[in-house]
């Protein structure tokens, strides 16, 4: 096997320092998760070179929030990764691929490329193997936790802790009123997200107060995506966007009635006006692809879309 050379495909193969390529909608994903929470995702695909060879193009991402014990471990594991085609190893050590921010859909993500010794053949799909790792071991009188990395789970979209920044959040909770707006969206694979929120005056400023819930029926591919959906959800009043990111709202168990439930409040940065109390808050959930993966067997595409309110 040739020594991997990091490359980018722009009118052929040129050094990655000069250019980059973008992943297509045929991207393949490999996921790994730490037992303490958080993990990594490697997105790859094969591309044809000008000389009729095969390049492995891809990128990797790790969770934004994870335990201190796993900091830096994702890159080490990427360096241990191997790529196979029908049982034959064609690449190893993917540490030269660029690290990018976690995302729902890796189609269109920036990527670098590694030259392999495979002749080009259309339809081949890379299979990335991530070795199991013992990150930290408990016992022996020490205080270290037992942390294991496995190729499974929510990967880069997972989190080690349910961390909600306090930059715009109140230190106290507020009970939702019966006037709160409730909106929900569904994943095409099952399950979904429900949000309840209202506009409230706090110290003379308009705040969006609310919470959200995961709805039952989800699987491993979507169960860690709820907060990312909230980050793309907008709260609007009379057609004017008050907040374009509700990701800091707290999560609670799903229920049909949210009146009286504790909600966190986000400052909109706008002064409160009396007429705001008489206008319903509109919650605009995104319509987007949340998961895309190509395997040797098939292609998987999962979408999220808002559900029209009943009545």
Secondary structure as UniProt FT lines:
FT   STRAND          6..9
FT   STRAND          13..15
FT   TURN            16..18
FT   STRAND          21..22
FT   TURN            25..26
FT   STRAND          28..34
FT   TURN            35..36
FT   STRAND          39..48
FT   TURN            50..51
FT   STRAND          53..62
FT   HELIX           68..70
FT   TURN            71..72
FT   HELIX           73..80
FT   STRAND          82..85
FT   TURN            86..87
FT   STRAND          88..92
FT   TURN            95..96
FT   STRAND          98..99
FT   TURN            107..108
FT   STRAND          110..119
FT   TURN            122..123
FT   STRAND          127..129
FT   STRAND          133..136
FT   TURN            140..141
FT   STRAND          147..150
FT   HELIX           155..157
FT   STRAND          174..175
FT   TURN            178..179
FT   STRAND          181..187
FT   TURN            188..189
FT   STRAND          192..202
FT   TURN            203..204
FT   STRAND          205..215
FT   TURN            220..224
FT   HELIX           226..231
FT   STRAND          234..237
FT   TURN            238..239
FT   STRAND          240..243
FT   TURN            247..248
FT   STRAND          250..251
FT   TURN            259..260
FT   STRAND          262..271
FT   HELIX           274..278
FT   STRAND          282..284
FT   STRAND          288..294
FT   STRAND          299..306
//
